[in-house]
Amino acid sequence: MNLSRQQKDKYNAPRYRLVVRHTNRKVVCQIIYPTIGGDKVMCQALSTELPNYGIKAGLSNFSATYATGLLVARRLLKKLDLEEAFEGVEEADGEEFHIEEEVDDDSRRPFKALLDIGLVRATVGAKVFAAMKGAADGGLHVPHNCKRFPGYEAPEERGAEANFEAEALADRIMGRHVAEYMETMEEEDEEKYKQHFAEYIKHGIGADDVEDMYKDAHAKIRENPEFKKKEHVDQTTLRKGNKVCDASGTILYTRNKKISMQERKNTVAQKIASARKALLANAEEDSDDEE
């Protein structure tokens, strides 16, 4: 509620939110602003778009979440013709970065968006903060600090300085932790490795290729962050009973055929008749046994 509340003396100036949501298979990043009629989505990026930039597997991990945040930031700035004014961080190094500190007083102000994590618990290393870091490195002004990034250690005593290792965050952004896990699992349990990293193996991605994959993807996102619509393909479907097939006969999915009321009544009547027949047969067997 506080993220959407607007002051009456701000001339209906919208408060933008960077909304990050995770599902089991993808990451959703949106720039949203509230209106009386409901929230309006200004820009959106999905991790399922990352294969267009070379990231073929692991579309819901920390590194993919960072790349999705970077994508939504660059896409929004390109939409507003601000991509050249606010370039952000060219190469992700994990260092703390705030675009508002890099802007002169005479130049345009950066686009500000407040992080909206929903019901996710704000723990150290949570993936929602990877999207925030990606958006900040992409050139958006997302107010934050380093307390929830991997590599942050709170001070042991009051008044002492906190410790933040940017290298630990960079390892997560570039997928080095995934590469190390792949190497370890391949050495210890090859069967489990083939099962756990099946998508990586399918696309020919080894442990040595992970970091370069993300680095190249970041460069491609900056080069062209525009959304690409999928081409519409006219597909003729045929029904064979409860199976729906394409023109070649391949089963696409199963969908039960709708039956009429009379057919349902007939089905129920048949079940009742068969049940009665079974009861009569059992009764005759019992009487024969007694004789």
Secondary structure as GFF3:
##gff-version 3
##sequence-region A 1 291
A	DSSP	three_ten_helix	8	10	.	.	.	ID=ss1
A	DSSP	beta_strand	17	22	.	.	.	ID=ss2
A	DSSP	beta_strand	27	35	.	.	.	ID=ss3
A	DSSP	beta_strand	38	46	.	.	.	ID=ss4
A	DSSP	three_ten_helix	47	53	.	.	.	ID=ss5
A	DSSP	alpha_helix	62	79	.	.	.	ID=ss6
A	DSSP	three_ten_helix	99	101	.	.	.	ID=ss7
A	DSSP	beta_strand	114	116	.	.	.	ID=ss8
A	DSSP	alpha_helix	128	137	.	.	.	ID=ss9
A	DSSP	beta_strand	152	153	.	.	.	ID=ss10
A	DSSP	beta_strand	163	164	.	.	.	ID=ss11
A	DSSP	alpha_helix	166	173	.	.	.	ID=ss12
A	DSSP	alpha_helix	176	188	.	.	.	ID=ss13
A	DSSP	alpha_helix	190	196	.	.	.	ID=ss14
A	DSSP	alpha_helix	198	202	.	.	.	ID=ss15
A	DSSP	three_ten_helix	207	209	.	.	.	ID=ss16
A	DSSP	alpha_helix	210	223	.	.	.	ID=ss17
A	DSSP	beta_strand	238	240	.	.	.	ID=ss18
A	DSSP	beta_strand	243	245	.	.	.	ID=ss19
A	DSSP	beta_strand	251	254	.	.	.	ID=ss20
A	DSSP	alpha_helix	261	290	.	.	.	ID=ss21
###
